Amino acid sequence: MRLFHFSDDPDIAVFEPRPVRIASVRPVGREWLNGPLVWAIDGDYDFMYLFPRDCPRILLWATAETSEPERRRWLGDWRAVAFIERHWLERLEAQAIHRYELPAEDFEDLNDTGMWVSRRRVIPMGKSVITRLDRVFAPRRVELRVVDSLRPLKSLWDTTLHVSGIRLRNARDWE
């Protein structure tokens, strides 16, 4: 298994554990996830981070509980769908990001959509640059959908799909 960390910083020699910038409500006993950690994503879910850092996005895919009508309606033949707001498309096309590969043995699996964490410093094994981010989704069987606003998609959380929202505080009219 391969683990990655994505960044707009091209010069990270060592990843030091740090707390999350905005703490999340965590289940009892998992509050430590807001503390100092190095975060990584596995290759199956790397599409969640193929965006400029502050780009708000909604990502969805089917789970074992997803109903067939919802699967057909929202995914069609795609493995997953990523929604972004139209005004982010130009940045998605123009900005490069850096994909750092991290040693899997330094991480523990959170059993949460490809998320892994390390409680100690991590030295990357390698780095690659990814450009034209708008073109990296289809080869992963992920459809990129560009919408005027993410707000009308709030009801997705009431479906049987897995729905992840990232950087939604940066979306227009989200509140």
PASEBA-1860 file (N, C-alpha, C; in nm, 3 decimals):
! residues 175
1> MRLFHFSD> 0.083/-0.117/0.000/0.000/0.000/0.000/0.088/0.124/0.000 ~ 0.042/0.226/-0.072/0.117/0.351/-0.081/0.039/0.461/-0.010 ~ 0.112/0.544/0.067/0.052/0.655/0.138/0.113/0.786/0.087 ~ 0.027/0.890/0.085/0.069/1.018/0.029/0.024/1.134/0.116 ~ 0.095/1.244/0.101/0.054/1.372/0.157/0.066/1.473/0.044 ~ -0.036/1.555/0.026/-0.039/1.654/-0.082/-0.018/1.793/-0.025 ~ 0.060/1.874/-0.096/0.090/2.007/-0.047/0.123/2.100/-0.163 ~ 0.101/2.229/-0.140/0.148/2.328/-0.238/0.293/2.366/-0.209
9> DPDIAVFE> 0.348/2.317/-0.101/0.487/2.344/-0.063/0.579/2.242/-0.132 ~ 0.671/2.289/-0.216/0.758/2.196/-0.289/0.882/2.152/-0.211 ~ 0.900/2.201/-0.090/1.027/2.179/-0.020/1.013/2.117/0.119 ~ 0.926/2.022/0.138/0.910/1.959/0.268/1.010/1.843/0.280 ~ 1.106/1.858/0.370/1.207/1.753/0.391/1.164/1.658/0.502 ~ 1.087/1.711/0.600/1.040/1.632/0.714/0.900/1.680/0.750 ~ 0.811/1.585/0.773/0.677/1.619/0.822/0.678/1.605/0.973 ~ 0.655/1.715/1.041/0.648/1.716/1.187/0.502/1.706/1.229
17> PRPVRIAS> 0.470/1.626/1.331/0.331/1.620/1.379/0.284/1.758/1.424 ~ 0.164/1.793/1.388/0.105/1.920/1.431/-0.045/1.901/1.448 ~ -0.104/1.982/1.537/-0.250/1.971/1.555/-0.323/2.025/1.432 ~ -0.447/1.982/1.414/-0.527/2.034/1.304/-0.551/2.183/1.328 ~ -0.569/2.257/1.219/-0.591/2.402/1.231/-0.725/2.435/1.294 ~ -0.826/2.359/1.255/-0.961/2.380/1.310/-1.006/2.246/1.366 ~ -1.016/2.239/1.497/-1.052/2.113/1.563/-1.193/2.069/1.523 ~ -1.208/1.938/1.509/-1.338/1.878/1.478/-1.393/1.810/1.602
25> VRPVGREW> -1.524/1.794/1.605/-1.586/1.716/1.712/-1.550/1.570/1.683 ~ -1.488/1.506/1.778/-1.443/1.367/1.762/-1.520/1.278/1.858 ~ -1.537/1.151/1.821/-1.602/1.059/1.914/-1.521/1.045/2.043 ~ -1.587/1.010/2.150/-1.521/0.991/2.278/-1.408/0.890/2.259 ~ -1.292/0.924/2.310/-1.176/0.838/2.297/-1.093/0.865/2.173 ~ -1.145/0.950/2.082/-1.071/0.980/1.959/-1.038/1.129/1.950 ~ -1.046/1.198/2.063/-1.014/1.341/2.065/-0.869/1.366/2.023 ~ -0.784/1.268/2.044/-0.642/1.279/2.008/-0.621/1.309/1.860
33> LNGPLVWA> -0.725/1.284/1.777/-0.713/1.312/1.633/-0.701/1.462/1.603 ~ -0.732/1.547/1.699/-0.712/1.691/1.682/-0.572/1.733/1.726 ~ -0.498/1.642/1.786/-0.365/1.672/1.839/-0.256/1.664/1.732 ~ -0.131/1.667/1.776/-0.020/1.668/1.680/-0.003/1.533/1.608 ~ -0.025/1.537/1.477/-0.017/1.419/1.393/0.035/1.458/1.255 ~ 0.086/1.361/1.184/0.112/1.373/1.041/0.002/1.291/0.972 ~ -0.066/1.354/0.877/-0.178/1.290/0.810/-0.135/1.239/0.672 ~ -0.190/1.125/0.632/-0.164/1.070/0.499/-0.293/1.009/0.445
41> IDGDYDFM> -0.295/0.992/0.314/-0.410/0.931/0.247/-0.357/0.817/0.161 ~ -0.431/0.707/0.154/-0.383/0.597/0.071/-0.420/0.621/-0.075 ~ -0.359/0.543/-0.163/-0.377/0.563/-0.306/-0.519/0.545/-0.355 ~ -0.601/0.467/-0.286/-0.739/0.448/-0.328/-0.823/0.574/-0.313 ~ -0.784/0.661/-0.222/-0.862/0.781/-0.193/-0.785/0.910/-0.219 ~ -0.674/0.901/-0.291/-0.592/1.021/-0.312/-0.666/1.129/-0.389 ~ -0.768/1.093/-0.466/-0.844/1.192/-0.543/-0.906/1.299/-0.453 ~ -0.923/1.271/-0.326/-0.982/1.368/-0.235/-0.893/1.491/-0.216
49> YLFPRDCP> -0.763/1.477/-0.247/-0.667/1.584/-0.222/-0.598/1.634/-0.348 ~ -0.653/1.603/-0.463/-0.598/1.651/-0.590/-0.658/1.786/-0.627 ~ -0.651/1.879/-0.533/-0.711/2.012/-0.546/-0.616/2.114/-0.486 ~ -0.628/2.241/-0.529/-0.557/2.345/-0.454/-0.600/2.338/-0.307 ~ -0.510/2.367/-0.217/-0.532/2.346/-0.074/-0.666/2.400/-0.022 ~ -0.701/2.520/-0.055/-0.820/2.582/0.003/-0.947/2.562/-0.080 ~ -0.939/2.482/-0.184/-1.054/2.460/-0.271/-1.164/2.382/-0.198 ~ -1.282/2.441/-0.185/-1.393/2.366/-0.123/-1.444/2.260/-0.221
57> RILLWATA> -1.476/2.144/-0.166/-1.522/2.036/-0.251/-1.610/1.939/-0.174 ~ -1.696/1.873/-0.250/-1.778/1.766/-0.196/-1.747/1.642/-0.280 ~ -1.719/1.533/-0.210/-1.683/1.408/-0.275/-1.781/1.301/-0.231 ~ -1.821/1.216/-0.324/-1.914/1.110/-0.285/-1.884/0.982/-0.361 ~ -1.917/0.871/-0.295/-1.903/0.739/-0.353/-1.999/0.645/-0.282 ~ -2.019/0.531/-0.343/-2.112/0.432/-0.288/-2.047/0.353/-0.175 ~ -2.130/0.308/-0.083/-2.089/0.216/0.022/-2.176/0.091/0.008 ~ -2.155/-0.006/0.093/-2.237/-0.126/0.090/-2.384/-0.093/0.118
65> ETSEPERR> -2.410/0.017/0.188/-2.547/0.056/0.222/-2.613/0.144/0.117 ~ -2.541/0.185/0.014/-2.596/0.276/-0.086/-2.704/0.205/-0.168 ~ -2.818/0.271/-0.181/-2.926/0.216/-0.261/-2.892/0.224/-0.410 ~ -2.943/0.130/-0.486/-2.915/0.127/-0.629/-2.967/0.252/-0.701 ~ -3.086/0.303/-0.668/-3.131/0.427/-0.734/-3.037/0.545/-0.706 ~ -2.988/0.557/-0.581/-2.895/0.667/-0.552/-2.762/0.646/-0.623 ~ -2.717/0.523/-0.630/-2.593/0.493/-0.703/-2.606/0.536/-0.849 ~ -2.714/0.496/-0.913/-2.735/0.531/-1.054/-2.750/0.682/-1.072
73> RWLGDWRA> -2.828/0.746/-0.984/-2.854/0.889/-0.999/-2.729/0.973/-0.984 ~ -2.649/0.944/-0.883/-2.536/1.030/-0.852/-2.403/0.985/-0.913 ~ -2.385/0.855/-0.931/-2.255/0.807/-0.977/-2.255/0.756/-1.121 ~ -2.367/0.704/-1.167/-2.366/0.643/-1.300/-2.262/0.532/-1.303 ~ -2.171/0.538/-1.397/-2.065/0.438/-1.409/-1.935/0.479/-1.341 ~ -1.936/0.591/-1.271/-1.815/0.641/-1.204/-1.798/0.576/-1.068 ~ -1.674/0.562/-1.024/-1.644/0.511/-0.891/-1.677/0.615/-0.784 ~ -1.653/0.742/-0.819/-1.678/0.853/-0.726/-1.705/0.979/-0.807
81> VAFIERHW> -1.754/1.082/-0.739/-1.779/1.212/-0.800/-1.720/1.318/-0.709 ~ -1.658/1.419/-0.771/-1.604/1.534/-0.698/-1.670/1.660/-0.752 ~ -1.729/1.738/-0.664/-1.792/1.864/-0.702/-1.706/1.980/-0.656 ~ -1.686/2.077/-0.746/-1.622/2.204/-0.708/-1.705/2.319/-0.765 ~ -1.683/2.436/-0.709/-1.751/2.554/-0.760/-1.677/2.607/-0.883 ~ -1.754/2.658/-0.976/-1.702/2.704/-1.105/-1.585/2.801/-1.091 ~ -1.591/2.891/-0.996/-1.484/2.991/-0.986/-1.350/2.931/-0.941 ~ -1.348/2.803/-0.904/-1.223/2.734/-0.869/-1.163/2.660/-0.989
89> LERLEAQA> -1.235/2.647/-1.097/-1.188/2.567/-1.210/-1.057/2.619/-1.269 ~ -1.045/2.749/-1.285/-0.922/2.804/-1.342/-0.800/2.770/-1.255 ~ -0.815/2.778/-1.125/-0.705/2.741/-1.035/-0.675/2.591/-1.044 ~ -0.779/2.511/-1.056/-0.759/2.367/-1.069/-0.679/2.335/-1.195 ~ -0.706/2.409/-1.302/-0.635/2.388/-1.428/-0.491/2.439/-1.423 ~ -0.466/2.544/-1.344/-0.336/2.611/-1.349/-0.240/2.574/-1.237 ~ -0.290/2.540/-1.120/-0.203/2.520/-1.005/-0.145/2.379/-1.000 ~ -0.019/2.370/-0.964/0.046/2.241/-0.942/0.043/2.208/-0.794
97> IHRYELPA> 0.038/2.080/-0.761/0.053/2.037/-0.623/0.163/1.931/-0.617 ~ 0.213/1.911/-0.499/0.323/1.817/-0.478/0.271/1.698/-0.398 ~ 0.297/1.580/-0.452/0.254/1.457/-0.387/0.377/1.390/-0.326 ~ 0.377/1.390/-0.192/0.487/1.327/-0.118/0.447/1.184/-0.085 ~ 0.534/1.090/-0.115/0.509/0.952/-0.076/0.573/0.928/0.060 ~ 0.497/0.865/0.149/0.539/0.845/0.287/0.550/0.696/0.319 ~ 0.641/0.660/0.409/0.658/0.518/0.445/0.540/0.467/0.526 ~ 0.472/0.366/0.474/0.349/0.314/0.537/0.375/0.262/0.678
105> EDFEDLND> 0.492/0.209/0.704/0.519/0.150/0.836/0.518/0.254/0.949 ~ 0.525/0.381/0.916/0.522/0.487/1.017/0.380/0.529/1.055 ~ 0.277/0.469/0.993/0.140/0.518/1.008/0.046/0.412/1.064 ~ -0.062/0.461/1.126/-0.169/0.373/1.172/-0.298/0.406/1.096 ~ -0.369/0.304/1.059/-0.492/0.315/0.981/-0.606/0.363/1.071 ~ -0.677/0.466/1.027/-0.793/0.514/1.103/-0.920/0.441/1.062 ~ -0.912/0.352/0.964/-1.030/0.282/0.912/-1.139/0.383/0.875 ~ -1.095/0.490/0.809/-1.185/0.599/0.771/-1.143/0.651/0.634
113> TGMWVSRR> -1.202/0.596/0.530/-1.182/0.642/0.393/-1.037/0.674/0.357 ~ -0.950/0.579/0.382/-0.811/0.592/0.339/-0.723/0.681/0.423 ~ -0.772/0.726/0.539/-0.695/0.817/0.624/-0.602/0.739/0.717 ~ -0.479/0.787/0.727/-0.376/0.729/0.812/-0.308/0.841/0.888 ~ -0.257/0.812/1.007/-0.187/0.913/1.086/-0.060/0.855/1.147 ~ 0.034/0.946/1.170/0.156/0.911/1.243/0.171/1.010/1.357 ~ 0.214/0.960/1.470/0.233/1.046/1.588/0.376/1.096/1.599 ~ 0.460/1.060/1.501/0.600/1.104/1.505/0.639/1.165/1.371
121> RVIPMGKS> 0.753/1.229/1.367/0.800/1.293/1.244/0.820/1.187/1.136 ~ 0.799/1.229/1.012/0.806/1.137/0.898/0.891/1.202/0.789 ~ 0.983/1.124/0.735/1.066/1.170/0.624/1.008/1.110/0.496 ~ 0.972/1.196/0.399/0.914/1.143/0.275/1.014/1.059/0.198 ~ 0.962/0.959/0.127/1.045/0.871/0.044/1.064/0.927/-0.096 ~ 0.975/1.016/-0.136/0.984/1.074/-0.269/0.877/1.179/-0.288 ~ 0.889/1.250/-0.399/0.794/1.358/-0.429/0.774/1.366/-0.579 ~ 0.651/1.393/-0.621/0.623/1.419/-0.761/0.533/1.543/-0.769
129> VITRLDRV> 0.539/1.608/-0.884/0.457/1.727/-0.908/0.342/1.687/-0.998 ~ 0.222/1.732/-0.962/0.104/1.702/-1.042/0.050/1.835/-1.094 ~ 0.035/1.843/-1.225/-0.019/1.963/-1.289/-0.149/1.927/-1.360 ~ -0.219/2.029/-1.409/-0.347/2.009/-1.478/-0.437/1.916/-1.396 ~ -0.462/1.960/-1.274/-0.541/1.880/-1.181/-0.678/1.842/-1.236 ~ -0.732/1.925/-1.325/-0.863/1.895/-1.383/-0.861/1.766/-1.466 ~ -0.743/1.719/-1.505/-0.732/1.600/-1.590/-0.694/1.472/-1.515 ~ -0.679/1.479/-1.385/-0.631/1.361/-1.310/-0.744/1.274/-1.255
137> FAPRRVEL> -0.866/1.320/-1.264/-0.978/1.247/-1.204/-1.027/1.131/-1.290 ~ -1.052/1.155/-1.417/-1.108/1.051/-1.504/-1.025/0.923/-1.504 ~ -0.892/0.928/-1.511/-0.816/0.802/-1.505/-0.837/0.725/-1.374 ~ -0.882/0.794/-1.269/-0.910/0.728/-1.141/-1.057/0.686/-1.131 ~ -1.131/0.701/-1.240/-1.274/0.672/-1.246/-1.354/0.762/-1.151 ~ -1.309/0.887/-1.142/-1.377/0.988/-1.062/-1.422/1.098/-1.157 ~ -1.550/1.131/-1.151/-1.602/1.238/-1.236/-1.590/1.371/-1.163 ~ -1.533/1.469/-1.230/-1.526/1.605/-1.176/-1.647/1.681/-1.229
145> RVVDSLRP> -1.729/1.730/-1.137/-1.847/1.809/-1.175/-1.830/1.950/-1.123 ~ -1.846/2.045/-1.213/-1.831/2.186/-1.180/-1.969/2.247/-1.169 ~ -1.996/2.309/-1.053/-2.128/2.367/-1.025/-2.110/2.513/-0.984 ~ -2.216/2.590/-0.994/-2.209/2.730/-0.954/-2.193/2.744/-0.803 ~ -2.259/2.654/-0.729/-2.255/2.660/-0.584/-2.264/2.518/-0.527 ~ -2.192/2.495/-0.419/-2.200/2.366/-0.350/-2.322/2.359/-0.257 ~ -2.373/2.473/-0.222/-2.483/2.478/-0.124/-2.601/2.387/-0.157 ~ -2.648/2.381/-0.283/-2.762/2.293/-0.312/-2.731/2.145/-0.290
153> LKSLWDTT> -2.604/2.110/-0.269/-2.567/1.971/-0.249/-2.569/1.928/-0.102 ~ -2.607/2.018/-0.012/-2.612/1.985/0.130/-2.698/1.862/0.158 ~ -2.800/1.842/0.078/-2.890/1.729/0.102/-2.824/1.594/0.073 ~ -2.707/1.594/0.011/-2.637/1.468/-0.013/-2.607/1.393/0.117 ~ -2.589/1.468/0.227/-2.562/1.404/0.355/-2.682/1.324/0.406 ~ -2.798/1.341/0.343/-2.917/1.266/0.381/-2.939/1.143/0.293 ~ -2.840/1.110/0.209/-2.850/0.994/0.121/-2.776/0.875/0.182 ~ -2.778/0.764/0.111/-2.704/0.645/0.156/-2.563/0.642/0.098
161> LHVSGIRL> -2.522/0.748/0.030/-2.386/0.758/-0.024/-2.289/0.801/0.086 ~ -2.161/0.772/0.067/-2.060/0.833/0.153/-2.036/0.972/0.096 ~ -2.043/1.074/0.182/-2.023/1.211/0.140/-1.917/1.274/0.229 ~ -1.817/1.334/0.166/-1.714/1.407/0.238/-1.711/1.550/0.189 ~ -1.705/1.643/0.281/-1.691/1.785/0.247/-1.558/1.833/0.300 ~ -1.480/1.896/0.215/-1.348/1.945/0.253/-1.340/2.094/0.221 ~ -1.292/2.171/0.318/-1.275/2.317/0.305/-1.407/2.388/0.269 ~ -1.517/2.336/0.318/-1.646/2.396/0.285/-1.661/2.536/0.341
169> RNARDWE> -1.582/2.570/0.442/-1.587/2.707/0.494/-1.549/2.809/0.387 ~ -1.481/2.763/0.281/-1.440/2.851/0.171/-1.540/2.854/0.056 ~ -1.648/2.778/0.067/-1.748/2.775/-0.039/-1.835/2.901/-0.030 ~ -1.881/2.943/-0.144/-1.971/3.060/-0.148/-2.106/3.023/-0.086 ~ -2.154/3.108/0.000/-2.288/3.091/0.058/-2.310/2.958/0.128 ~ -2.207/2.900/0.186/-2.223/2.771/0.250/-2.306/2.780/0.378 ~ -2.282/2.882/0.456/-2.351/2.894/0.587/-2.500/2.906/0.572
END
